[in-house]
Amino acid sequence: MLVTSSWFLVAALIAVVMGPRAEEVHPGLGPWQYVAGLAFAILLYLSVLLHEASHALMAKHYGFPVSAITLHFLGGLTSIEAEAKRPRQEFWIAVVGPLTSLAVGLVSFGLWFVVPAGLLSMAVGGLAVANLLVGAINLFPGLPLDGGRVLKAAIWTLTRSEQRGTVAAAWGGRVSAFLVLLWPVAREQLTGEAPDVFDFLLAFVVAFFLWNGATASLQAVRVRSRLPHLVARDLARRTLSVPEDLPLAEAVRRAREAHAGAIVTVTGSGRPVGVVNEAALMATPEERRPWLATSTVARGVDNGLSLPVGITGEDLVRAITSAPATEYLLLEDDGSVYGVLTTADVDRAFRSVP
């Protein structure tokens, strides 16, 4: 679990706001009222942790790894290292968080009737209101809220298109951001209570968070729509295989003669062991190349730098992200060399997709 520095700022603000309320229900606390306020802030964020832990447990139930749970000033974030493969998975991973908050709120509300009046009653009552509010708000049908993911799952089920579900939910998030900006004015019309500067500031911060999250989701859709066009076999460079100890100058001469765009070093038995790094080759003066073995400017192809030639789309991007390099060896199913893939070519192909 990670706690950002912004959490401490919000915890301090909650302590300042709740401190006078603690003094009201338990006179004579003095400076200890702020300690009571801080204790409530910690209790509140423990309920947020329950919300996020429910997301994590449901994700693990479906076999998705969870890297971290982060608490920040607007609540929490569960980092799930995979995307849902089916709408049902998306729905349950998303909805379990708000349901947990609503459950905590209802239990706290029930306890409020039986606990003695005082600080405990204040804490339980505040916990009930906060969790019921968090649960309800999170069900708003717009990304990045959990309700947006629920809407995404619903549209995904109806249209059989995850992309359409994401777009609909992202626009729901943008609409939600606009409504949040209007809330301070609407509350004045509904309750007659004039909003203050803090109300407008809070509305702006929340709306900014929603708008940015929704926009990021739309951008992600555009990126993912390009991924199917990334096919390693189509992007492979013609490759020349040379012995490891062949002079570099001779390897370059043979590559030019064969119109090859990449050079692979092999052992005496023909097993590929390295790919010549283009940047290292260009940095080697021509007068030194006759005296250097080709292997001196080659990078080994172990540890994720050998890829199946049939890899495409998201799998390709995930592979080159997990093992960053400038060149990758592409192999056929029988282990033979098909060609070399460069990240520059992948990036160029990605940018060229309309």
TINU-526548 format. One record per residue (C-alpha): residue in one letter; x, y, z. Coordinates in Angstrom, 3 decimals. Example, Ala and Ser with C-alpha at 12.3 -4.5 7.8 and 13.67 -1.06 7.14 Angstrom:
<recs>
+------+----------+----------+----------+
| rest |        X |        Y |        Z |
+------+----------+----------+----------+
|    A |   12.300 |   -4.500 |    7.800 |
|    S |   13.670 |   -1.060 |    7.140 |
+------+----------+----------+----------+
</recs>
This chain:
<recs>
+------+----------+----------+----------+
| rest |        X |        Y |        Z |
+------+----------+----------+----------+
|    M |    0.000 |    0.000 |    0.000 |
|    L |    1.249 |    3.476 |   -0.904 |
|    V |    0.235 |    6.766 |    0.706 |
|    T |    0.903 |    9.948 |   -1.256 |
|    S |    1.948 |   13.207 |    0.372 |
|    S |   -1.395 |   14.752 |   -0.635 |
|    W |   -3.132 |   12.355 |    1.763 |
|    F |   -1.407 |   14.001 |    4.742 |
|    L |   -2.628 |   17.415 |    3.581 |
|    V |   -6.227 |   16.207 |    3.341 |
|    A |   -5.938 |   14.385 |    6.680 |
|    A |   -4.789 |   17.650 |    8.270 |
|    L |   -7.717 |   19.528 |    6.683 |
|    I |  -10.164 |   16.922 |    7.987 |
|    A |   -8.614 |   17.250 |   11.453 |
|    V |   -9.045 |   21.044 |   11.350 |
|    V |  -12.662 |   20.769 |   10.162 |
|    M |  -13.674 |   17.979 |   12.548 |
|    G |  -11.771 |   19.323 |   15.562 |
|    P |  -14.372 |   21.992 |   16.529 |
|    R |  -17.142 |   19.416 |   16.026 |
|    A |  -15.332 |   17.086 |   18.456 |
|    E |  -15.137 |   19.928 |   20.977 |
|    E |  -18.889 |   20.452 |   20.646 |
|    V |  -19.783 |   16.839 |   21.445 |
|    H |  -17.090 |   16.486 |   24.118 |
|    P |  -16.355 |   19.882 |   25.718 |
|    G |  -12.996 |   20.405 |   27.356 |
|    L |  -10.810 |   18.637 |   24.794 |
|    G |   -8.818 |   21.755 |   24.014 |
|    P |   -5.975 |   20.999 |   21.569 |
|    W |   -6.907 |   17.302 |   21.739 |
|    Q |   -9.903 |   18.094 |   19.546 |
|    Y |   -7.587 |   18.085 |   16.529 |
|    V |   -6.171 |   14.715 |   17.543 |
|    A |   -9.756 |   13.441 |   17.571 |
|    G |  -10.253 |   15.000 |   14.125 |
|    L |   -7.104 |   13.277 |   12.851 |
|    A |   -8.301 |    9.953 |   14.263 |
|    F |  -11.529 |   10.381 |   12.280 |
|    A |   -9.491 |   11.096 |    9.123 |
|    I |   -7.546 |    7.868 |    9.624 |
|    L |  -10.782 |    5.945 |   10.231 |
|    L |  -12.269 |    7.438 |    7.082 |
|    Y |   -9.289 |    6.420 |    4.966 |
|    L |   -9.378 |    2.917 |    6.413 |
|    S |  -12.846 |    2.640 |    4.889 |
|    V |  -11.375 |    3.918 |    1.597 |
|    L |   -8.760 |    1.173 |    1.903 |
|    L |  -11.577 |   -1.383 |    2.260 |
|    H |  -13.125 |    0.020 |   -0.926 |
|    E |   -9.867 |   -0.382 |   -2.848 |
|    A |   -9.073 |   -3.779 |   -1.294 |
|    S |  -12.391 |   -5.092 |   -2.598 |
|    H |  -11.337 |   -4.068 |   -6.135 |
|    A |   -8.002 |   -5.837 |   -5.623 |
|    L |   -9.579 |   -9.044 |   -4.293 |
|    M |  -12.057 |   -9.231 |   -7.156 |
|    A |   -9.282 |   -8.626 |   -9.695 |
|    K |   -7.218 |  -11.423 |   -8.149 |
|    H |  -10.308 |  -13.637 |   -8.214 |
|    Y |  -10.262 |  -13.289 |  -11.998 |
|    G |   -6.519 |  -13.916 |  -12.127 |
|    F |   -5.331 |  -10.337 |  -12.701 |
|    P |   -2.204 |   -9.214 |  -10.790 |
|    V |   -2.479 |   -6.158 |   -8.533 |
|    S |    0.708 |   -4.132 |   -8.123 |
|    A |   -0.355 |   -1.559 |   -5.530 |
|    I |   -3.120 |    0.244 |   -3.666 |
|    T |   -2.502 |    3.975 |   -3.394 |
|    L |   -4.283 |    6.398 |   -1.073 |
|    H |   -4.385 |   10.010 |   -2.272 |
|    F |   -6.269 |   13.224 |   -1.594 |
|    L |   -9.383 |   12.221 |   -3.553 |
|    G |   -9.569 |    8.682 |   -2.191 |
|    G |   -7.672 |    5.705 |   -3.541 |
|    L |   -6.481 |    3.852 |   -6.620 |
|    T |   -5.984 |    0.134 |   -7.224 |
|    S |   -3.330 |   -0.607 |   -9.854 |
|    I |   -4.435 |   -3.725 |  -11.736 |
|    E |   -1.814 |   -4.977 |  -14.181 |
|    A |   -4.227 |   -6.295 |  -16.806 |
|    E |   -7.415 |   -5.374 |  -18.633 |
|    A |  -10.690 |   -7.230 |  -18.209 |
|    K |  -11.222 |   -9.723 |  -21.009 |
|    R |  -15.018 |   -9.863 |  -20.695 |
|    P |  -17.771 |   -7.403 |  -19.661 |
|    R |  -18.671 |   -9.555 |  -16.658 |
|    Q |  -15.160 |   -9.181 |  -15.249 |
|    E |  -15.192 |   -5.423 |  -15.838 |
|    F |  -18.567 |   -5.127 |  -14.108 |
|    W |  -17.714 |   -7.041 |  -10.952 |
|    I |  -14.232 |   -5.570 |  -10.490 |
|    A |  -15.779 |   -2.096 |  -10.748 |
|    V |  -19.035 |   -2.448 |   -8.831 |
|    V |  -17.612 |   -4.243 |   -5.793 |
|    G |  -15.915 |   -1.015 |   -4.620 |
|    P |  -19.040 |    1.153 |   -4.351 |
|    L |  -20.972 |   -1.795 |   -2.901 |
|    T |  -18.327 |   -2.106 |   -0.180 |
|    S |  -18.583 |    1.603 |    0.632 |
|    L |  -22.367 |    1.425 |    0.755 |
|    A |  -22.148 |   -1.632 |    3.030 |
|    V |  -19.752 |    0.169 |    5.387 |
|    G |  -22.066 |    3.176 |    5.354 |
|    L |  -25.152 |    1.114 |    6.175 |
|    V |  -23.399 |   -0.790 |    8.976 |
|    S |  -22.106 |    2.477 |   10.425 |
|    F |  -25.587 |    3.985 |   10.188 |
|    G |  -27.003 |    1.045 |   12.108 |
|    L |  -24.310 |    1.347 |   14.788 |
|    W |  -25.041 |    5.055 |   15.174 |
|    F |  -28.347 |    4.158 |   16.848 |
|    V |  -26.704 |    1.969 |   19.519 |
|    V |  -23.379 |    3.625 |   20.370 |
|    P |  -23.363 |    6.140 |   23.248 |
|    A |  -23.490 |    9.834 |   22.418 |
|    G |  -20.137 |   11.562 |   22.188 |
|    L |  -16.991 |   11.216 |   20.106 |
|    L |  -17.760 |    7.624 |   19.124 |
|    S |  -21.226 |    8.576 |   17.935 |
|    M |  -19.753 |   11.482 |   15.942 |
|    A |  -17.183 |    9.211 |   14.308 |
|    V |  -19.687 |    6.472 |   13.438 |
|    G |  -22.187 |    8.993 |   12.076 |
|    G |  -19.525 |   10.721 |    9.995 |
|    L |  -18.310 |    7.383 |    8.684 |
|    A |  -21.869 |    6.458 |    7.670 |
|    V |  -22.471 |    9.710 |    5.789 |
|    A |  -19.051 |    9.674 |    4.099 |
|    N |  -19.270 |    6.074 |    2.897 |
|    L |  -22.839 |    6.351 |    1.672 |
|    L |  -21.812 |    9.476 |   -0.232 |
|    V |  -18.653 |    7.840 |   -1.637 |
|    G |  -20.598 |    4.756 |   -2.685 |
|    A |  -23.313 |    6.784 |   -4.397 |
|    I |  -20.921 |    9.186 |   -6.164 |
|    N |  -18.744 |    6.332 |   -7.387 |
|    L |  -21.772 |    4.844 |   -9.128 |
|    F |  -22.124 |    7.915 |  -11.358 |
|    P |  -21.970 |    6.541 |  -14.938 |
|    G |  -18.747 |    8.152 |  -16.089 |
|    L |  -15.052 |    7.284 |  -16.198 |
|    P |  -12.796 |    7.350 |  -14.237 |
|    L |  -15.420 |    6.554 |  -11.567 |
|    D |  -16.399 |    2.958 |  -10.861 |
|    G |  -19.842 |    3.691 |  -12.241 |
|    G |  -18.185 |    4.558 |  -15.536 |
|    R |  -16.684 |    1.093 |  -15.678 |
|    V |  -20.112 |   -0.369 |  -14.900 |
|    L |  -21.553 |    1.635 |  -17.829 |
|    K |  -18.652 |    0.484 |  -19.994 |
|    A |  -19.446 |   -3.145 |  -19.136 |
|    A |  -23.127 |   -2.612 |  -19.993 |
|    I |  -22.415 |   -0.996 |  -23.387 |
|    W |  -19.753 |   -3.619 |  -24.044 |
|    T |  -22.329 |   -6.358 |  -23.429 |
|    L |  -24.960 |   -4.737 |  -25.663 |
|    T |  -22.684 |   -3.811 |  -28.563 |
|    R |  -20.006 |   -6.505 |  -28.147 |
|    S |  -17.472 |   -3.684 |  -28.469 |
|    E |  -15.187 |   -2.745 |  -25.578 |
|    Q |  -14.148 |    0.370 |  -27.484 |
|    R |  -17.722 |    1.659 |  -27.746 |
|    G |  -18.247 |    0.964 |  -24.049 |
|    T |  -15.160 |    2.964 |  -23.128 |
|    V |  -16.106 |    5.904 |  -25.349 |
|    A |  -19.639 |    6.060 |  -23.898 |
|    A |  -18.334 |    5.871 |  -20.328 |
|    A |  -15.660 |    8.495 |  -20.998 |
|    W |  -18.244 |   10.944 |  -22.310 |
|    G |  -20.307 |   10.132 |  -19.233 |
|    G |  -17.289 |   11.235 |  -17.190 |
|    R |  -17.084 |   14.519 |  -19.066 |
|    V |  -20.782 |   15.172 |  -18.485 |
|    S |  -20.294 |   14.354 |  -14.788 |
|    A |  -17.424 |   16.860 |  -14.627 |
|    F |  -19.670 |   19.580 |  -16.062 |
|    L |  -22.444 |   18.768 |  -13.559 |
|    V |  -19.971 |   18.909 |  -10.666 |
|    L |  -18.984 |   22.430 |  -11.704 |
|    L |  -22.644 |   23.445 |  -11.584 |
|    W |  -23.272 |   21.816 |   -8.200 |
|    P |  -22.431 |   24.814 |   -5.926 |
|    V |  -24.922 |   27.019 |   -7.818 |
|    A |  -27.536 |   24.242 |   -7.946 |
|    R |  -27.213 |   23.660 |   -4.208 |
|    E |  -27.986 |   27.305 |   -3.552 |
|    Q |  -31.171 |   26.973 |   -5.619 |
|    L |  -32.159 |   23.770 |   -3.818 |
|    T |  -31.256 |   24.617 |   -0.218 |
|    G |  -31.000 |   28.402 |   -0.192 |
|    E |  -27.483 |   28.124 |    1.270 |
|    A |  -24.986 |   30.349 |   -0.529 |
|    P |  -21.796 |   28.534 |   -1.622 |
|    D |  -18.448 |   29.839 |   -0.406 |
|    V |  -15.032 |   29.889 |   -2.047 |
|    F |  -14.199 |   26.444 |   -0.690 |
|    D |  -17.295 |   24.943 |   -2.365 |
|    F |  -16.282 |   26.319 |   -5.755 |
|    L |  -12.651 |   25.244 |   -5.270 |
|    L |  -13.657 |   21.701 |   -4.333 |
|    A |  -16.048 |   21.490 |   -7.292 |
|    F |  -13.281 |   22.648 |   -9.631 |
|    V |  -10.773 |   20.099 |   -8.276 |
|    V |  -13.233 |   17.198 |   -8.575 |
|    A |  -14.391 |   18.296 |  -12.047 |
|    F |  -10.763 |   18.610 |  -13.167 |
|    F |  -10.077 |   15.083 |  -11.917 |
|    L |  -13.125 |   13.680 |  -13.733 |
|    W |  -12.444 |   15.535 |  -16.996 |
|    N |   -8.786 |   14.479 |  -17.096 |
|    G |   -9.639 |   10.867 |  -16.298 |
|    A |  -12.330 |   10.765 |  -19.000 |
|    T |  -10.012 |   12.398 |  -21.525 |
|    A |   -7.251 |    9.903 |  -20.737 |
|    S |   -9.711 |    7.065 |  -21.379 |
|    L |  -10.631 |    8.525 |  -24.784 |
|    Q |   -6.957 |    8.854 |  -25.670 |
|    A |   -6.351 |    5.261 |  -24.584 |
|    V |   -9.143 |    4.125 |  -26.918 |
|    R |   -7.486 |    5.913 |  -29.823 |
|    V |   -4.153 |    4.319 |  -28.972 |
|    R |   -5.622 |    0.822 |  -28.652 |
|    S |   -7.432 |    1.206 |  -31.971 |
|    R |   -4.018 |    1.566 |  -33.630 |
|    L |   -2.442 |   -1.461 |  -31.965 |
|    P |   -3.888 |   -4.142 |  -34.291 |
|    H |   -1.908 |   -2.503 |  -37.109 |
|    L |    1.370 |   -3.348 |  -35.352 |
|    V |    2.403 |   -6.713 |  -36.806 |
|    A |    5.966 |   -7.796 |  -36.062 |
|    R |    6.236 |   -9.926 |  -39.219 |
|    D |    5.347 |   -6.933 |  -41.416 |
|    L |    7.773 |   -4.616 |  -39.616 |
|    A |   10.755 |   -6.966 |  -39.623 |
|    R |   13.970 |   -5.857 |  -41.298 |
|    R |   15.816 |   -8.105 |  -43.745 |
|    T |   18.576 |   -9.691 |  -41.689 |
|    L |   22.082 |  -10.989 |  -42.385 |
|    S |   23.555 |  -13.644 |  -40.071 |
|    V |   27.339 |  -13.541 |  -39.567 |
|    P |   29.834 |  -15.317 |  -37.270 |
|    E |   30.489 |  -13.590 |  -33.960 |
|    D |   34.188 |  -13.115 |  -34.700 |
|    L |   33.746 |  -11.738 |  -38.222 |
|    P |   35.404 |   -8.310 |  -38.567 |
|    L |   32.815 |   -5.578 |  -38.268 |
|    A |   33.835 |   -3.935 |  -41.534 |
|    E |   33.268 |   -7.190 |  -43.425 |
|    A |   29.873 |   -7.689 |  -41.731 |
|    V |   28.788 |   -4.196 |  -42.798 |
|    R |   30.033 |   -4.808 |  -46.350 |
|    R |   28.073 |   -8.069 |  -46.603 |
|    A |   24.937 |   -6.423 |  -45.181 |
|    R |   25.081 |   -3.635 |  -47.752 |
|    E |   25.628 |   -6.115 |  -50.539 |
|    A |   22.608 |   -8.161 |  -49.377 |
|    H |   20.507 |   -5.016 |  -48.831 |
|    A |   19.978 |   -6.138 |  -45.210 |
|    G |   18.730 |   -3.675 |  -42.617 |
|    A |   20.092 |   -5.591 |  -39.621 |
|    I |   22.932 |   -7.943 |  -38.651 |
|    V |   22.645 |  -10.946 |  -36.333 |
|    T |   25.669 |  -12.704 |  -34.854 |
|    V |   25.599 |  -16.495 |  -34.655 |
|    T |   27.766 |  -19.218 |  -33.127 |
|    G |   29.638 |  -21.800 |  -35.151 |
|    S |   26.572 |  -24.044 |  -34.964 |
|    G |   24.358 |  -21.280 |  -36.321 |
|    R |   22.620 |  -20.387 |  -33.062 |
|    P |   21.738 |  -16.648 |  -32.923 |
|    V |   23.348 |  -14.929 |  -29.945 |
|    G |   23.220 |  -11.200 |  -30.646 |
|    V |   21.823 |   -8.330 |  -32.693 |
|    V |   24.111 |   -5.542 |  -33.838 |
|    N |   23.115 |   -2.318 |  -32.166 |
|    E |   22.697 |    0.329 |  -34.828 |
|    A |   23.676 |    3.197 |  -32.524 |
|    A |   26.842 |    1.389 |  -31.398 |
|    L |   27.726 |    0.605 |  -35.019 |
|    M |   27.330 |    4.226 |  -36.119 |
|    A |   29.452 |    5.379 |  -33.163 |
|    T |   32.332 |    3.098 |  -34.227 |
|    P |   34.808 |    4.904 |  -36.543 |
|    E |   35.194 |    3.196 |  -39.930 |
|    E |   38.980 |    2.941 |  -39.539 |
|    R |   38.510 |    0.759 |  -36.432 |
|    R |   35.900 |   -1.574 |  -37.893 |
|    P |   38.345 |   -3.938 |  -39.652 |
|    W |   39.980 |   -4.664 |  -36.279 |
|    L |   36.831 |   -5.240 |  -34.201 |
|    A |   34.725 |   -8.391 |  -34.024 |
|    T |   31.074 |   -7.882 |  -34.921 |
|    S |   30.103 |   -9.197 |  -31.462 |
|    T |   31.621 |   -6.072 |  -29.841 |
|    V |   28.715 |   -3.944 |  -31.079 |
|    A |   26.040 |   -6.636 |  -30.685 |
|    R |   23.562 |   -6.977 |  -27.847 |
|    G |   22.657 |  -10.406 |  -26.507 |
|    V |   19.209 |  -11.723 |  -27.359 |
|    D |   18.417 |  -13.242 |  -23.961 |
|    N |   16.042 |  -11.832 |  -21.321 |
|    G |   13.106 |  -10.931 |  -23.522 |
|    L |   15.002 |   -9.656 |  -26.555 |
|    S |   13.914 |  -12.621 |  -28.704 |
|    L |   10.274 |  -12.452 |  -29.793 |
|    P |    8.037 |  -14.771 |  -31.817 |
|    V |    7.555 |  -13.411 |  -35.312 |
|    G |    3.781 |  -13.815 |  -35.005 |
|    I |    3.458 |  -11.358 |  -32.113 |
|    T |    1.127 |   -8.403 |  -32.752 |
|    G |   -0.762 |   -5.495 |  -31.201 |
|    E |   -0.973 |   -5.226 |  -27.431 |
|    D |    1.176 |   -8.315 |  -26.926 |
|    L |    3.934 |   -6.709 |  -28.982 |
|    V |    3.770 |   -3.406 |  -27.084 |
|    R |    3.715 |   -5.239 |  -23.751 |
|    A |    6.745 |   -7.314 |  -24.735 |
|    I |    8.928 |   -4.396 |  -25.789 |
|    T |    7.823 |   -2.374 |  -22.760 |
|    S |    8.754 |   -5.121 |  -20.307 |
|    A |   12.230 |   -5.532 |  -21.870 |
|    P |   13.253 |   -2.124 |  -23.271 |
|    A |   15.767 |   -2.246 |  -26.125 |
|    T |   16.340 |   -0.766 |  -29.567 |
|    E |   16.401 |   -4.073 |  -31.484 |
|    Y |   14.692 |   -7.437 |  -31.030 |
|    L |   15.327 |  -10.745 |  -32.741 |
|    L |   12.244 |  -12.273 |  -34.384 |
|    L |   12.155 |  -16.057 |  -34.436 |
|    E |   10.002 |  -18.582 |  -36.280 |
|    D |    8.311 |  -21.385 |  -34.361 |
|    D |   11.209 |  -23.722 |  -35.169 |
|    G |   13.732 |  -21.266 |  -33.696 |
|    S |   15.087 |  -20.012 |  -37.012 |
|    V |   15.741 |  -16.299 |  -37.523 |
|    Y |   13.061 |  -14.420 |  -39.450 |
|    G |   14.382 |  -10.894 |  -39.019 |
|    V |   15.027 |   -8.014 |  -36.646 |
|    L |   12.447 |   -5.630 |  -35.221 |
|    T |   13.477 |   -2.143 |  -34.092 |
|    T |   11.548 |    0.073 |  -31.718 |
|    A |   12.065 |    2.951 |  -34.158 |
|    D |   10.154 |    1.013 |  -36.827 |
|    V |    7.378 |    0.150 |  -34.357 |
|    D |    7.061 |    3.776 |  -33.323 |
|    R |    7.029 |    4.934 |  -36.944 |
|    A |    4.330 |    2.412 |  -37.840 |
|    F |    2.232 |    3.441 |  -34.845 |
|    R |    2.400 |    7.113 |  -35.758 |
|    S |    1.509 |    6.446 |  -39.380 |
|    V |   -1.834 |    4.817 |  -38.521 |
|    P |   -4.636 |    7.388 |  -39.105 |
+------+----------+----------+----------+
</recs>
